[in-house]
């Protein structure tokens, strides 16, 4: 079966159209990934700057004994149970899921109101309700107690 010139022209137009669409989709994804990386790095930079400011205000230097994690933090018996199964987080004898309202407490006793935006294979993403910024929390951080999750009512 051979194609007539009109069919060949149509196939070529479709090919060019699909190729342009694929290139556009690729470029869009590339821009999206770049923006996400920049946002993550800016968030980390902001966190580091805040930590540095806090240390300056409290007079705690990174090498001072107050800044070194205490031994109980490293004690395996102090670890929290945290795992992810079927898109849900099991943490401290409770199940947590996407879109669930939580409080995220850090080791410096700050309590942040958040919503779980996604549950990955080794981490969860939470969105702060105060400013809608996202944070990635790794299972290891939950297991070590660097962050603690508490349930909160959605209202």
C-alpha positions as CSV (number, residue, x, y, z in Angstrom):
1,X,0.0,0.0,0.0
2,X,1.5,3.3,-1.0
3,X,0.4,6.7,0.2
4,X,-0.7,9.4,-2.3
5,X,1.0,12.8,-2.0
6,X,-1.9,14.3,-0.1
7,X,-1.8,11.5,2.6
8,X,2.0,11.9,2.8
9,X,1.6,15.6,3.4
10,X,-1.0,15.0,6.1
11,X,1.3,12.4,7.8
12,X,4.2,14.9,7.7
13,X,2.0,17.7,9.1
14,X,0.9,15.4,12.0
15,X,4.5,14.4,12.7
16,X,5.6,18.0,12.8
17,X,2.7,18.9,15.0
18,X,3.4,16.0,17.4
19,X,7.1,16.8,17.5
20,X,6.4,20.5,18.3
21,X,4.0,19.4,21.1
22,X,6.5,17.0,22.6
23,X,9.2,19.7,22.5
24,X,6.9,22.2,24.1
25,X,5.9,19.7,26.8
26,X,9.6,18.9,27.4
27,X,10.4,22.6,27.7
28,X,7.4,23.2,30.1
29,X,8.5,20.3,32.3
30,X,12.1,21.6,32.3
31,X,11.0,25.1,33.3
32,X,8.7,23.6,36.0
33,X,11.5,21.4,37.4
34,X,13.9,24.3,37.4
35,X,11.3,26.6,39.2
36,X,10.7,23.8,41.8
37,X,14.4,23.4,42.4
38,X,14.9,27.1,42.8
39,X,12.0,27.3,45.2
40,X,13.4,24.4,47.2
41,X,16.8,26.0,47.4
42,X,15.3,29.4,48.3
43,X,13.3,27.7,51.1
44,X,16.5,26.0,52.4
45,X,18.4,29.2,52.2
46,X,15.7,31.0,54.1
47,X,15.7,28.2,56.8
48,X,19.5,28.5,57.1
49,X,19.3,32.2,57.4
50,X,16.6,31.9,60.1
51,X,18.7,29.4,61.9
52,X,21.7,31.6,61.7
53,X,19.7,34.6,63.0
54,X,18.3,32.5,65.8
55,X,21.8,31.4,66.8
56,X,23.0,35.0,66.7
57,X,20.1,36.1,68.8
58,X,20.5,33.4,71.4
59,X,24.3,33.6,71.4
60,X,24.6,29.9,70.5
61,X,27.5,29.1,68.1
62,X,27.4,26.0,66.0
63,X,30.3,24.5,67.9
64,X,28.9,25.4,71.4
65,X,27.6,22.5,73.6
66,X,24.0,23.9,73.4
67,X,24.0,23.4,69.6
68,X,25.3,19.8,69.7
69,X,22.5,17.3,69.7
70,X,22.0,15.6,73.0
71,X,22.8,11.9,73.5
72,X,19.1,10.8,73.9
73,X,18.4,12.1,70.4
74,X,20.9,9.5,69.1
75,X,19.6,6.7,71.4
76,X,17.9,4.0,69.1
77,X,15.3,3.4,71.8
78,X,14.2,7.0,71.5
79,X,13.4,6.6,67.8
80,X,9.9,7.0,66.5
81,X,8.3,4.3,64.3
82,X,7.7,5.8,60.8
83,X,7.1,4.0,57.5
84,X,5.2,4.6,54.3
85,X,2.8,1.9,52.9
86,X,0.4,2.3,50.0
87,X,0.7,6.1,49.9
88,X,0.0,6.5,53.6
89,X,2.3,7.4,56.4
90,X,2.4,5.3,59.6
91,X,3.9,7.3,62.4
92,X,3.7,7.0,66.1
93,X,1.0,4.3,66.0
94,X,-1.2,6.4,63.7
95,X,-1.9,6.5,60.0
96,X,-1.7,9.8,58.1
97,X,-2.7,10.5,54.5
98,X,-2.7,13.1,51.8
99,X,-4.8,16.2,52.5
100,X,-4.7,15.6,56.2
101,X,-4.4,18.5,58.6
102,X,-1.4,18.2,61.0
103,X,0.9,20.1,63.3
104,X,4.5,19.7,62.5
105,X,6.8,20.3,65.5
106,X,10.5,20.7,65.1
107,X,13.2,20.0,67.7
108,X,13.4,23.7,68.5
109,X,9.7,23.5,69.7
110,X,8.2,25.5,66.9
111,X,4.7,24.2,66.0
112,X,3.6,24.7,62.4
113,X,0.1,24.2,61.1
114,X,0.4,22.1,57.9
115,X,-1.5,19.9,55.4
116,X,0.1,16.8,53.9
117,X,0.3,17.5,50.2
118,X,1.8,14.2,49.1
119,X,3.3,11.0,50.4
120,X,6.3,9.7,48.5
121,X,8.3,6.5,49.0
122,X,10.8,7.9,51.5
123,X,9.4,11.3,52.3
124,X,6.2,13.4,52.8
125,X,5.6,16.9,51.5
126,X,3.6,19.3,53.7
127,X,2.2,22.7,52.9
128,X,2.3,25.3,55.6
129,X,-1.2,26.8,56.1
130,X,0.4,30.2,57.0
131,X,2.1,31.0,53.8
132,X,1.5,27.9,51.5
133,X,5.2,27.1,51.2
134,X,6.0,23.4,50.9
135,X,8.5,21.4,53.0
136,X,9.9,18.0,52.4
137,X,10.1,15.8,55.5
138,X,12.1,12.6,55.2
139,X,11.2,9.4,57.1
140,X,14.6,9.5,58.8
141,X,13.9,12.9,60.2
142,X,10.6,11.6,61.6
143,X,12.3,8.5,63.0
144,X,15.1,10.5,64.7
145,X,12.6,13.0,66.2
146,X,13.9,16.0,64.2
147,X,10.2,16.6,63.4
148,X,7.2,15.3,65.2
149,X,3.7,15.0,63.7
150,X,0.5,15.6,65.6
151,X,-3.0,15.3,64.4
152,X,-5.2,18.4,64.3
153,X,-8.8,19.0,63.3
154,X,-9.4,20.2,59.8
155,X,-11.5,23.2,60.9
